[in-house]
Amino acid sequence: MGISRRNFLKGSGLAAGTLALSGKAAQASVDAPEMRTKGLQTSTTVCPYCSVGCGMIVSTKNGKVVNIEGDPEHPINRGALCSKGSAVTQVANNERRLTKVQYRAAGSDKWQEKSWDWAMERIGTLMKETRDRNFVTTETKNGQEYLVNRNEGMAFLGGAALDNEECYLWGKFARAMGVGYLEHQARI
């Protein structure tokens, strides 16, 4: 005997209603957020790729990133991530990611491993030399001399991963160095 469409829908509705009213507690699925992040440290951050500023929830275990997903409470992306944002875990957990300073001297074809202290000292020295070499104190325009105090040998580039406070400090540092060429990756 065949079953009609009407009887099938009636039976399905009756079965669904019976299950809904049975009073049994629902079991969490494997994909439930409580199960995925149980025992993990979670923190929120902003995606480092573009200037949109999508919110992310980063889950770590023993200091290692194990999961990154969109923050459903973030006003910009409301939990959605683009393909690059979804793949941020691969940036943190990549065996080819550089974790030590690599330096190649001018004219050399070999990379040398250096310490972070050496790198910071070297960067500071080169920045100071460049600033001193390219610093302009005055400029003459229409026969009038003006105080300008600017460094024409450097440019500073900000990134999308910086928050407002970091951008403020970066801008202050650039101005203290006399840099007039400030730019951001989102505008380039």
Long-range contacts (C-beta under 8 A, 24 or more apart in sequence): 36-67, 37-67, 40-66, 40-67, 44-71, 44-74, 46-160, 46-161, 46-163, 47-81, 47-84, 47-85, 47-88, 47-160, 47-161, 48-88, 48-91, 48-159, 48-160, 48-161, 49-82, 49-84, 49-85, 49-88, 49-160, 50-84, 50-160, 50-186, 51-160, 51-184, 51-185, 51-186, 52-76, 52-77, 52-160, 53-160, 54-80, 54-81, 54-82, 54-85, 56-81, 56-85, 56-88, 64-93, 65-89, 65-92, 65-93, 68-92, 127-154, 127-177, 130-154, 131-177, 131-178, 135-178, 149-178, 150-178, 150-179, 150-180, 151-177, 151-178, 151-179, 151-180, 152-180, 154-179, 154-181, 155-179, 155-181, 155-182, 155-183, 156-181, 156-182, 156-183, 157-183, 157-184, 157-185, 157-188, 158-182, 158-183, 158-184, 158-185, 159-184, 159-185, 160-184, 160-185, 160-186
